[in-house]
Amino acid sequence: MECYDALNEEFFQLKAHILAWTGDIPAVTKIMCFTGHNSYQGCRFCKINGVLLQSNSHVYFPLQNNSHLDLPLRRHEEILENIDEINNCKINSHKELLIKEYGNFIFHVYS
């Protein structure tokens, strides 16, 4: 982005980087390319697996005893690999299964 430096009276190229963002769960979920809290891996921090409740068609995340202390955390590289695998999948039915499994949308993510 071209900006003006009034002190030196000249134009310069400004390069900006997003360091952090915030919002409610749906907004942050969308920014992070996740399917949301009602998918089988809806947590953006860990890889807990949800169970579909037939009574109301919502995904439930059962925690028993202290199992929530040992949940496998998501890694940035792994998320990028999952999204890349989804983007490169040519069979729609398989792509939908991957989205449910990984909890990621079909988005192109720049690393």
FIMI-193548 format. One line per field, with one value per residue (C-alpha): residue number from 1; residue in three letters; x, y, z. Coordinates in steps of 0.001 Angstrom, whole numbers. Layout:
// FIMI-193548
num <- c(NUM  ...);
residuo <- c(ALA  ...);
east <- c(X  ...);
north <- c(Y  ...);
up <- c(Z  ...);
***
This chain:
// FIMI-193548
num <- c(1  2  3  4  5  6  7  8  9  10  11  12  13  14  15  16  17  18  19  20  21  22  23  24  25  26  27  28  29  30  31  32  33  34  35  36  37  38  39  40  41  42  43  44  45  46  47  48  49  50  51  52  53  54  55  56  57  58  59  60  61  62  63  64  65  66  67  68  69  70  71  72  73  74  75  76  77  78  79  80  81  82  83  84  85  86  87  88  89  90  91  92  93  94  95  96  97  98  99  100  101  102  103  104  105  106  107  108  109  110  111);
residuo <- c(MET  GLU  CYS  TYR  ASP  ALA  LEU  ASN  GLU  GLU  PHE  PHE  GLN  LEU  LYS  ALA  HIS  ILE  LEU  ALA  TRP  THR  GLY  ASP  ILE  PRO  ALA  VAL  THR  LYS  ILE  MET  CYS  PHE  THR  GLY  HIS  ASN  SER  TYR  GLN  GLY  CYS  ARG  PHE  CYS  LYS  ILE  ASN  GLY  VAL  LEU  LEU  GLN  SER  ASN  SER  HIS  VAL  TYR  PHE  PRO  LEU  GLN  ASN  ASN  SER  HIS  LEU  ASP  LEU  PRO  LEU  ARG  ARG  HIS  GLU  GLU  ILE  LEU  GLU  ASN  ILE  ASP  GLU  ILE  ASN  ASN  CYS  LYS  ILE  ASN  SER  HIS  LYS  GLU  LEU  LEU  ILE  LYS  GLU  TYR  GLY  ASN  PHE  ILE  PHE  HIS  VAL  TYR  SER);
east <- c(0  1378  1517  2792  5492  4792  8059  10261  7684  7821  5744  6693  5355  3688  3670  1214  922  -1991  -635  -3900  -7633  -10621  -14328  -17130  -16841  -18508  -16284  -13012  -14052  -14567  -11243  -9415  -11130  -12881  -16350  -17476  -18483  -21095  -18648  -16959  -13665  -15115  -12567  -9960  -7444  -7556  -8609  -11426  -13877  -17564  -20491  -23708  -26803  -29652  -32261  -31373  -28750  -26065  -22518  -21664  -18136  -18175  -15486  -15055  -13027  -9909  -9692  -9926  -6422  -4879  -6488  -4152  -3544  -3732  -492  -387  1447  -1101  -4003  -2328  -1746  -5418  -6663  -4273  -5526  -9141  -8376  -6611  -9329  -11142  -13984  -16723  -17965  -14424  -13849  -16965  -15689  -12321  -14031  -16028  -12949  -10578  -13062  -11700  -13441  -12383  -10199  -6872  -4567  -1329  1474);
north <- c(0  3397  5878  9400  10249  13881  14204  13319  14568  11420  8381  4879  1343  210  -3525  -4664  -8045  -9310  -10237  -11168  -11000  -11557  -12097  -14408  -18149  -18062  -15180  -16694  -20097  -18583  -16741  -19943  -22034  -24334  -25812  -24720  -26099  -28451  -30524  -33753  -31971  -28559  -27426  -25098  -25930  -29717  -32786  -34042  -36185  -35406  -37822  -37095  -37063  -38555  -36809  -33277  -33758  -31872  -32983  -33595  -33791  -36284  -35895  -38654  -38392  -36315  -37169  -33455  -33046  -35357  -34080  -33961  -30340  -29107  -27996  -25194  -27349  -30127  -27722  -26483  -30090  -30960  -27958  -28766  -32374  -31145  -28604  -31243  -33890  -34474  -36701  -34638  -37431  -38052  -34301  -34040  -36889  -35153  -31894  -33733  -35604  -32632  -29881  -27648  -25721  -25790  -22691  -21853  -20885  -19027  -20176);
up <- c(0  -931  1982  2498  5045  6045  7996  5009  2492  385  -504  630  374  3596  4235  6907  8596  10660  14070  15731  15273  17483  17179  18225  17555  14094  12923  14147  12796  9346  9386  10408  7670  10141  9759  13201  16554  15071  13005  14095  14781  15559  18131  16650  19400  19683  17706  19933  17959  18218  18196  16296  18507  16501  18664  17542  14769  16695  17357  21015  22452  25314  27961  30500  33695  32966  29259  28391  29844  27222  24016  21003  20009  16433  14781  12219  9671  10083  9451  6261  5131  5811  3837  979  888  771  -1971  -4097  -3722  -7041  -5786  -4108  -1838  -580  -201  2004  4189  4573  5561  8239  9452  9596  10431  7653  4896  1258  1171  -315  2535  2018  4286);
***
